[in-house]
Every structure is written in C-alpha cells, then in structure tokens.
Amino acid sequence: MAALAVLLGLFIVIRHYFVCLPDIDFYEKQGWKFAPGSRSIAGNFMENMNEHMTKVKKEGLERMPWPYITTKFAKVFGKENFDGKDYPIFALTAFGYPVVSIQDPEVVQDLFSTKNKYIDKDGTTLKMFEKLAGDSFLFAYGDETWKIKRKACAHAFFKDRLTLMVDTLKHKIMDAFERWEKEIEASADKSTVININYEFQRIFSRNIITIAFGEDISDEKFEMMVETPVGSKNMVRKVVSMREALDTMLK
C-alpha cells in the first residue's frame, strides 16, 4: 500500500512538472490570466472554495463562490472589482487541471460553434438540473441521442432566432413574476408558495411554444395518444393542452 502511495505521488509530481506547468505556460501565452497559486501542485481552486465556504459560515457571505473568488483576485491584480473586459479568460487550477471562466462573448461563441466538437459537458449541470429538465440536450453529453435532438432544433439556433428566443424568455419570466405578485397581493398573509420545478417547466414550455408557433398557444386543447403511465407502453387517447403535450414529450 505504501509503495502504491509513493508511485501515485511520484506520478503527480512528474505530471505536474512535465505536463501541467507547460500547459499553463502555453495558455498564458494565448492570453489566459491565471490566479496566483495556480502553479502549485494542488492548485488554488479548492483552497479558495474552502476559504469562501468558511466566510459563508462565519460572515454570512453569499453562497455563490465565483464572485468572491474573482473579486479577491481582481484586488491582487490591483483592481477594486473584477471586470471581464480586463480578464477575458480567467483561470484557477485543481491538481493541474484548469478551472476556467470565460468573459469574452466572441470566445464563448467560438467555443460553442466551430470548436464545439473538441469539448463536452462533464455531467455536473445534467445532474444539477435532472429533476427540472430531465435529460434535456442542453445539459446532456454529446452522444448520438444529443446529436439527433440538436439536429431537430438546429433551425432555431441562428443569431436572429436566438435574439428572439432570449427576448421571448424574458417576457415569459416577467409574466411569471407578475402572476406571483398577484397571488401575493390576493393572499391574506401577503405570500405565495411556488413549486419551482413546475414553474420553470411552465416557463420553458411556453417559451418553446411561442418560438415554434409565433404565439403562446400553450393552453389550446387537442387530442393525442399519451403513454399512461409513462413507461408502460399503454397508449390512451386524452385531451391535453399544447403545454401538457410538450411536457409529455420532454419527459
């Protein structure tokens, strides 16, 4: 067991000096800004995450770590606040692996278009939004199923359509806020209970329907064959709304 630990430690050290450090040098030449401490063997990501969590518990700091980390290192670099224009690509490391934050929209566009085939999602967001979005292709791995879904939606992912999608989503979110405010005003204790899973499904489905059909026809009814219960292969004819039909297809 001790020999295995020695071999593992030796591998980490050799990899650090012959792979990780040259990688950092390469990326710095491309314009990446690495936070101080990135060149240590353990890196600086976990150290800063732990530091942030300590401040959350002791000082009631906001739980999102990235604003804390970026503000901290902006001050190290001589700035009062972090500005993405100053650091288009900002990185920390965890045992030699870069943890990257990209602020330059042109880089992001390039990453998700011409360079998309070179990267894949790591499964974190898929697990995070599993109950909310199921196996939505937005968060899923780039496997054959993802390619089929992406191809079916490809016509919507042009710049002009994306602008429309974002504007439509803004309106649907504001509609939801207005509905919640009315519920709060109408209640005796000036509060309302929100099922966040259902509400986000509702926002997303209304957004998709509006984009696809040019108007929100979410509540229009029609007949369709629905698998009842899901997974049983027992098809039953039901009268459903467009939104309910979309929710069924996305499950």
C-alpha positions in Angstrom: 0.0 0.0 0.0 2.9 2.3 0.9 4.6 1.6 -2.4 1.3 2.4 -4.3 1.1 5.7 -2.4 4.7 6.5 -3.4 4.1 5.7 -7.0 1.0 7.8 -7.1 2.8 10.7 -5.5 5.7 10.3 -8.0 3.2 10.3 -10.9 1.5 13.5 -9.6 4.9 15.3 -9.3 6.1 14.2 -12.7 2.8 15.1 -14.4 2.9 18.5 -12.7 6.3 19.5 -13.9 6.2 17.9 -17.4 2.5 18.4 -18.3 0.7 20.9 -16.1 3.3 23.7 -15.9 4.0 23.6 -19.6 0.2 23.8 -20.2 -0.1 26.9 -18.0 2.8 28.5 -19.9 1.1 27.7 -23.2 -2.3 29.1 -22.1 -0.7 32.2 -20.6 0.9 33.0 -24.0 -2.6 32.7 -25.5 -3.9 35.5 -23.1 -5.3 33.5 -20.2 -4.9 35.1 -16.8 -4.1 32.6 -14.1 -4.8 33.5 -10.5 -1.8 33.4 -8.1 -1.2 30.0 -6.7 -2.1 28.2 -9.9 1.4 26.7 -10.3 1.4 24.8 -7.1 0.9 21.0 -7.3 -2.6 21.1 -5.6 -3.5 24.3 -7.4 -5.6 27.1 -5.9 -9.2 26.2 -6.7 -10.1 24.0 -3.7 -8.2 26.3 -1.4 -10.3 29.3 -2.5 -13.5 27.3 -2.4 -12.8 26.3 1.2 -11.9 29.8 2.1 -15.2 31.0 0.6 -17.2 28.4 2.5 -15.6 29.5 5.7 -16.6 33.1 5.1 -20.1 31.9 4.2 -20.5 30.2 7.6 -18.8 32.9 9.7 -19.7 36.1 7.9 -22.9 35.2 6.1 -21.3 35.8 2.7 -23.3 34.9 -0.4 -23.1 31.2 -1.3 -22.1 31.7 -4.9 -18.2 31.3 -4.8 -17.2 32.7 -8.1 -18.0 36.4 -7.4 -16.0 36.1 -4.2 -13.0 34.4 -6.0 -12.9 36.9 -8.9 -13.2 40.0 -6.7 -10.4 38.7 -4.4 -8.0 38.2 -7.3 -9.0 41.4 -9.0 -7.7 43.2 -5.9 -4.5 41.0 -6.1 -4.1 42.3 -9.7 -4.5 45.9 -8.5 -8.2 46.4 -9.4 -11.0 47.2 -7.0 -13.6 45.0 -8.7 -13.4 42.2 -11.3 -14.2 43.3 -14.8 -14.5 40.6 -17.5 -13.0 43.1 -20.1 -9.7 43.1 -18.2 -9.7 39.3 -17.9 -11.4 37.7 -21.0 -10.2 34.2 -19.8 -9.5 33.8 -16.1 -8.4 30.5 -14.6 -7.6 28.7 -11.4 -6.2 25.2 -11.2 -7.0 21.9 -9.3 -4.1 19.5 -9.4 -3.0 20.9 -12.8 -6.4 21.0 -14.4 -7.6 24.5 -15.3 -11.0 25.7 -13.9 -11.8 28.4 -16.5 -14.1 31.4 -16.5 -14.7 32.9 -20.0 -16.0 36.5 -20.1 -15.3 37.3 -23.8 -18.6 36.6 -25.8 -16.7 36.0 -29.0 -14.6 33.3 -27.4 -17.8 31.7 -26.0 -19.4 31.8 -29.4 -16.4 30.2 -31.0 -16.3 27.6 -28.2 -19.9 26.5 -28.8 -19.8 26.7 -32.6 -16.7 26.0 -34.6 -14.8 24.4 -31.6 -17.8 22.6 -30.1 -16.6 19.2 -31.4 -13.5 19.5 -29.2 -15.3 19.8 -25.8 -18.1 18.1 -24.0 -20.1 18.7 -20.8 -18.9 17.0 -17.7 -22.3 15.9 -16.4 -22.4 18.3 -13.5 -25.2 20.5 -14.9 -27.1 17.5 -16.1 -27.2 16.1 -12.6 -27.9 19.6 -11.1 -31.0 20.1 -13.4 -32.1 16.5 -13.7 -35.4 16.9 -11.9 -36.1 20.2 -13.6 -35.1 19.4 -17.2 -34.8 15.6 -17.4 -32.3 14.6 -20.0 -32.6 17.8 -21.9 -30.0 18.1 -24.7 -28.9 21.5 -23.2 -27.1 19.7 -20.4 -26.6 16.1 -21.8 -23.4 14.6 -23.1 -22.8 14.9 -26.9 -23.8 11.3 -27.7 -26.0 10.1 -30.6 -29.2 11.0 -28.8 -27.9 14.5 -28.3 -27.0 14.8 -32.0 -30.5 13.8 -33.0 -32.1 16.3 -30.7 -29.7 19.0 -31.7 -30.3 18.4 -35.4 -34.1 18.6 -34.9 -33.6 22.0 -33.2 -30.9 23.3 -35.4 -33.1 25.8 -37.3 -33.7 27.7 -34.0 -30.0 28.3 -33.3 -29.2 31.1 -35.7 -28.3 34.5 -34.3 -31.5 36.3 -35.2 -33.6 33.4 -33.8 -31.5 33.3 -30.6 -32.2 37.0 -30.1 -35.9 36.3 -30.4 -35.6 33.3 -28.0 -34.0 35.4 -25.3 -36.5 38.2 -25.7 -39.4 35.8 -25.6 -37.9 34.1 -22.5 -37.6 37.5 -20.8 -41.3 38.1 -21.4 -42.3 34.7 -20.1 -40.3 35.1 -16.9 -41.8 38.6 -16.4 -45.3 37.1 -16.9 -44.5 34.5 -14.2 -43.3 37.3 -11.8 -46.5 39.3 -12.4 -48.6 36.2 -11.7 -46.7 35.5 -8.5 -47.1 39.2 -7.4 -50.9 39.0 -8.0 -51.0 35.8 -5.9 -49.1 37.6 -3.1 -51.4 40.6 -3.2 -54.5 38.5 -3.2 -53.4 36.3 -0.2 -54.3 37.2 3.4 -50.7 36.9 4.6 -49.2 38.5 1.6 -47.3 35.4 0.5 -47.5 32.6 -2.1 -46.0 29.1 -2.4 -44.1 28.4 -5.6 -43.3 24.9 -7.0 -40.1 25.9 -8.6 -39.8 22.7 -10.6 -43.3 23.1 -12.1 -42.9 26.8 -12.7 -39.6 26.5 -14.6 -41.1 23.7 -16.7 -44.0 26.0 -17.4 -41.8 29.0 -18.4 -39.6 26.8 -20.6 -42.5 25.1 -22.4 -44.3 28.4 -23.0 -41.1 29.9 -24.3 -40.6 27.0 -26.8 -44.2 27.0 -27.9 -44.1 30.8 -28.6 -40.9 30.5 -30.6 -42.2 27.5 -32.6 -45.6 28.8 -33.4 -45.2 32.6 -33.2 -47.6 33.0 -30.3 -48.4 31.4 -27.0 -50.9 28.6 -27.7 -49.9 26.7 -24.5 -53.5 26.4 -23.2 -55.2 25.3 -26.5 -56.6 21.8 -26.3 -56.4 18.9 -28.7 -56.5 15.1 -28.7 -53.4 12.9 -28.7 -52.3 9.4 -27.7 -50.5 9.6 -24.3 -48.5 6.8 -22.7 -50.2 6.2 -19.4 -48.5 5.7 -17.0 -45.1 6.8 -18.5 -43.0 3.8 -19.4 -46.0 1.3 -19.5 -46.3 1.3 -23.4 -50.1 1.6 -22.7 -51.4 4.4 -25.0 -54.6 6.2 -24.1 -56.4 8.9 -26.1 -56.5 12.1 -24.0 -57.5 15.8 -24.4 -54.4 17.8 -23.4 -53.1 21.3 -23.8 -50.2 22.1 -26.0 -48.0 22.8 -23.0 -49.0 19.4 -21.4 -48.2 17.7 -24.7 -44.8 19.3 -24.8 -44.1 18.4 -21.2 -45.0 14.8 -22.0 -42.6 14.7 -25.0 -39.8 16.2 -23.0 -40.0 13.5 -20.2 
